[in-house]
Amino acid sequence: MTQNPDEWLELSQASNEAWEKQADIWDDRMGADGNAFHQQLVRPSVTRLLRVQPGQTILDVGCGNGVFARHLANLGVKVTAIDVSTAMIEKARERSRGLDQQITYRVVDATSEGQLATLAEDAFDAIVCNMTLMDLAAIHPLIKNIPRLLKNTGKFVFSIMHPCFNNGVGTSRLVEEMYDQEGAKKIHSIKVTAYISPQSGVSTGICGRDPQFYFHRPLSSLLTSFFEAGLVMDGIEEPVFELKEKRELGQAQFTEIPWAFIGRMRPG
């Protein structure tokens, strides 16, 4: 994954354009309440780590069609929800009618320090970033701003595709094997061909049609970025699907593999 500033900018712009292009189909796939991945893995873990209290103010970074912002609003939270895609924000507003007093949607690029600077200082009890960090060509602008945006006792909770098993850049494969031990049996596993080097890649993601950019960072690189910004980690979850699905190589077949990594950071 290149470190050249010009190439970072080009990748970021290309990634942003891809999200704008596929907003309709992404909104359709996620719906009002999210897909199974969101409902079973992301939402329960993130909600637990946030320790939501009614009346709190929370910033939702990379809000998409507002699926988690609405969940927070229904828990009595006042939400500022941002996304780089104008089309996605429009979808979020359409799906959030009746919650105007609790959710404020804004178009903000989380890779732009200038745009992040428009958000109020010391304004949020928590910041949540669901399944977004691996979509950002540059994460340092956001991480740098976390301590500025949070109140003194605030927390930052993020969810990502688990970089060890589900990196999105084509270096992990789902494998089905047969073995003979008291009769033929199937075993499902993950084949990982690369992990430690940060890199970018293109995949169709949940949309299955238009390309979407992913930026793989090993946990050591990702967490070090937080630590260097003065944040410490005090919570972690690696949720798994509890029930297998019918598809032979569907993710829910792998009930011992965590497809998502959820972490909680706070100012040290």
C-alpha positions in Angstrom: 0.0 0.0 0.0 1.7 3.1 -1.3 2.8 6.0 1.0 3.1 8.6 -1.8 0.8 11.5 -1.0 -0.3 12.0 -4.6 -1.1 8.3 -4.9 -3.0 8.4 -1.6 -5.1 11.3 -2.9 -5.9 9.5 -6.1 -6.9 6.3 -4.3 -9.0 8.3 -1.9 -10.8 10.1 -4.7 -11.4 6.8 -6.6 -12.7 5.2 -3.5 -15.1 8.1 -2.8 -16.4 8.0 -6.4 -17.0 4.2 -6.1 -19.2 4.8 -3.0 -21.1 7.5 -4.7 -21.7 5.2 -7.7 -23.0 2.2 -5.7 -25.0 4.1 -3.1 -28.3 2.8 -4.5 -27.4 -0.9 -4.5 -25.6 -0.7 -1.2 -28.7 0.9 0.4 -30.8 -1.8 -1.1 -28.6 -4.6 0.3 -28.4 -3.1 3.8 -32.0 -2.0 4.0 -33.4 -0.2 7.0 -32.0 -2.5 9.6 -28.8 -3.9 8.1 -27.8 -7.3 6.7 -27.0 -10.4 8.7 -23.4 -9.4 9.1 -24.4 -6.1 10.7 -27.3 -7.5 12.8 -25.5 -10.6 14.2 -21.8 -9.4 14.4 -21.4 -5.7 14.3 -24.4 -4.1 16.0 -24.4 -6.2 19.2 -20.7 -5.9 19.8 -20.4 -2.2 19.1 -23.4 -1.5 21.2 -21.9 -3.3 24.2 -18.6 -1.6 23.9 -20.2 1.9 23.5 -22.2 1.4 26.8 -24.9 3.7 25.4 -26.7 6.0 27.8 -29.8 8.0 26.8 -29.0 11.7 26.2 -25.5 11.1 25.0 -24.1 12.7 21.9 -22.4 10.3 19.5 -20.6 10.9 16.2 -21.1 8.2 13.6 -18.3 8.2 11.0 -19.0 6.5 7.7 -22.7 6.2 8.5 -23.8 4.8 5.1 -27.5 4.7 4.9 -27.8 5.5 8.6 -28.5 2.0 9.8 -26.5 2.4 13.1 -27.4 6.0 13.5 -31.1 5.0 13.7 -30.3 2.3 16.2 -28.5 4.8 18.4 -31.4 7.3 18.0 -33.8 4.6 19.1 -31.7 4.2 22.3 -32.2 7.9 23.1 -28.9 9.2 21.7 -28.4 12.4 19.8 -26.4 11.5 16.7 -24.2 13.5 14.2 -23.7 11.1 11.3 -21.2 11.8 8.5 -20.3 10.1 5.2 -18.2 11.0 2.2 -21.0 10.1 -0.2 -23.7 12.7 -0.9 -25.9 10.0 -2.4 -25.5 7.8 0.7 -26.4 10.7 3.0 -29.6 11.3 0.9 -30.5 7.7 1.4 -29.9 8.0 5.1 -32.1 11.0 5.4 -34.9 9.3 3.4 -34.8 6.2 5.7 -34.6 8.4 8.9 -37.7 10.5 8.5 -39.2 11.2 11.9 -35.8 11.2 13.6 -34.8 14.7 12.5 -34.5 15.9 16.1 -32.1 13.1 17.0 -30.0 12.6 13.9 -28.0 15.3 12.0 -26.6 14.0 8.7 -23.6 15.7 7.1 -21.4 15.1 4.1 -17.9 15.0 5.5 -14.8 13.2 4.2 -13.1 11.4 7.1 -9.7 11.4 5.2 -9.8 15.3 5.1 -8.4 17.1 8.1 -10.0 20.3 6.8 -13.5 18.8 6.7 -13.0 17.0 10.0 -12.1 20.4 11.5 -15.6 21.6 10.9 -16.8 19.2 13.6 -17.1 20.8 17.1 -14.3 20.2 19.6 -15.1 18.3 22.9 -18.6 17.7 21.6 -19.1 13.9 21.7 -19.5 11.3 24.4 -18.4 8.7 21.9 -17.4 8.2 18.3 -18.4 5.1 16.4 -16.9 4.0 13.1 -18.6 0.9 11.7 -16.9 -1.1 8.8 -15.3 2.1 7.5 -11.6 2.2 8.4 -10.7 -0.5 5.8 -12.5 1.7 3.2 -10.3 4.7 4.0 -7.1 5.3 2.0 -5.7 7.4 4.9 -6.8 6.9 8.5 -4.4 9.3 10.2 -6.6 12.4 9.7 -9.5 10.8 11.5 -7.3 9.2 14.3 -5.6 12.6 14.9 -8.9 14.2 15.4 -10.4 11.7 17.8 -9.0 13.2 21.0 -10.1 16.7 19.8 -13.6 15.6 19.1 -14.2 13.5 22.3 -15.2 14.8 25.7 -12.7 14.0 28.5 -14.4 10.7 29.3 -15.3 9.8 25.7 -14.6 6.6 23.8 -14.0 5.6 20.2 -15.5 2.3 19.0 -14.7 0.8 15.6 -15.6 -2.3 13.7 -13.7 -3.6 10.7 -13.5 -6.8 8.7 -11.1 -8.9 10.7 -7.7 -8.3 9.0 -6.5 -11.8 9.9 -9.3 -13.7 8.1 -11.4 -11.3 6.1 -9.2 -8.7 4.6 -11.0 -7.9 1.3 -7.8 -7.6 -0.8 -7.7 -11.2 -2.0 -5.1 -12.7 0.2 -7.5 -14.9 2.2 -9.6 -17.7 0.7 -12.4 -19.9 2.0 -11.5 -23.5 1.7 -13.6 -26.7 1.8 -11.7 -30.0 2.1 -12.6 -33.6 2.4 -10.8 -35.9 4.8 -11.3 -39.6 5.7 -11.6 -40.2 9.4 -14.2 -42.8 10.2 -15.9 -41.9 6.9 -15.6 -38.9 4.6 -16.1 -35.6 6.3 -15.9 -32.0 5.2 -13.8 -29.4 6.9 -14.0 -25.6 6.3 -10.9 -23.4 6.8 -9.3 -20.1 5.8 -6.2 -20.0 3.6 -4.2 -16.8 4.2 -1.4 -16.0 1.7 -0.4 -12.6 3.1 -1.1 -10.5 6.2 1.7 -8.4 7.6 2.2 -5.9 4.7 -0.4 -3.1 4.4 -1.9 -3.1 0.9 -4.9 -2.0 -1.2 -7.2 -4.0 -3.4 -10.4 -3.9 -5.3 -13.4 -6.2 -4.6 -17.1 -6.1 -5.4 -17.9 -6.2 -1.6 -21.5 -6.9 -0.7 -22.7 -5.1 -3.9 -21.5 -7.9 -6.1 -21.2 -5.6 -9.1 -19.2 -2.4 -9.0 -15.6 -2.4 -7.7 -15.0 -1.1 -4.2 -11.6 -0.2 -2.7 -10.3 -1.9 0.4 -7.2 -1.0 2.4 -5.7 -3.8 4.4 -3.7 -3.0 7.6 -2.4 -5.7 10.0 -3.5 -5.2 13.6 0.0 -4.1 14.6 -0.1 -1.2 12.1 -3.7 -0.2 12.8 -3.4 -0.2 16.6 0.0 1.5 16.5 -1.7 4.4 14.7 -4.1 4.8 17.6 -1.4 4.5 20.2 0.7 7.1 18.6 -2.3 9.5 18.8 -2.3 9.0 22.6 -5.2 6.6 22.6 -5.3 3.3 24.6 -7.4 0.2 24.0 -9.7 -1.0 26.8 -12.2 -3.2 25.0 -12.2 -5.8 22.2 -14.6 -8.3 20.7 -14.2 -10.8 17.9 -17.8 -11.9 17.2 -18.7 -15.1 15.3 -21.8 -16.4 13.7 -23.6 -18.8 16.0 -25.5 -20.8 13.4 -24.2 -22.4 10.2 -25.9 -21.5 6.9 -26.8 -23.7 4.0 -24.2 -22.3 1.6 -21.1 -24.6 1.7 -18.7 -21.6 1.7 -20.9 -19.0 3.3 -19.2 -17.1 6.1 -21.7 -18.4 8.6 -20.3 -22.0 8.0 -17.3 -20.9 10.0 -18.6 -20.6 13.5 -15.0 -20.6 15.0 -13.7 -17.8 12.7 -14.3 -14.1 13.7 -15.2 -12.2 10.5 -15.2 -8.8 12.3 -12.8 -7.1 14.8 -14.4 -4.7 17.2 -12.2 -2.4 19.4 -12.7 0.4 21.9 -10.2 3.2 22.3 -10.1 6.1 24.7 -7.7 9.0 25.4 -4.8 7.8 27.6 
